[in-house]
């Protein structure tokens, strides 16, 4: 008899004891993330072409691919200059004939993009920004036409460089 | 401390049961009030103390997975039917000097009973898991960092605080 009574009391003690209290515990977790300097450049057309036109009717010949999209993306430190430049490898050439690369110009749209004239001697600014970001714009190329150009198929290569300095 | 009290109770019951001979001999009954408080208690264990997000090109990896998942073990003794809640809050945005990545760029998926996915906040605690009553639960959190070209280059860090609560 005794043991049943005491066992019952002990069990009741668990259920009807003093009000239960809230309990909290915490744990911390450190989060680390690394963002390294990097750049990505996308030109919408790998080549542009200027069709044949009469200099009288077309003193400047627009490229068939105009407008050419340009997307410049960069991870840079805050305030760091991000620049996009273009440098021609040489004049437009067709065999031994040449057209000065300075006859190729462009206009531009998009924040930070600028118009310019192609050069084989010095890189020309296409865009300038500050810090990280993804910037999109367009370039529309034109060739100054001239009756003095020798007949031929001319080519040149230009290199675009996106850098953070 | 809660464990100590539980053992004390078991000892009391066993002591009473182990004296049947005396009880039968004297044929007396006795009564008394035993009061025992069993407070709610909780314990939380994380498998790692830090996680890291490696650098990645946002065009190729728009969401960067953390290098390790966070294993979580939660133990709670709570009132029957009461909710046991595990939450997390960021102490601040991820910071690298004066540069920041919003804490909300962190999100997670989860596995395990009661666990749920979510998005980090530095303004209000976000629920990681909810259970009912007492128990032991395990699960994992897999964190992702939304990548962006807008982030300034740098080494960022933030502290997350997990809180396990039982009413």
Interface residues (C-beta under 8 A of the other chain):
Chain A: X1 X2 X3 X5 X6 X7 X9 X10 X12 X13 X14 X17 X18 X20 X21 X22 X23 X24 X25 X26 X27 X28 X29 X30 X31 X32 X33 X34 X35 X36 X37 X38 X40 X73 X74 X75 X76 X77 X78 X80 X131 X132 X133 X134
Chain B: X9 X12 X13 X16 X17 X19 X20 X23 X27 X28 X29 X30 X31 X32 X33 X34 X35 X36 X37 X38 X39 X40 X41 X42 X43 X44 X45 X46 X48 X49 X50 X51 X52 X53 X54 X55 X57 X58 X59 X64 X66 X70 X76 X77 X78 X79 X88 X90 X94 X96 X98 X99 X101 X106 X143 X145 X149 X150 X151 X152 X153 X154 X155 X156 X157 X158 X159 X160 X161 X162 X163 X164 X165 X166 X167
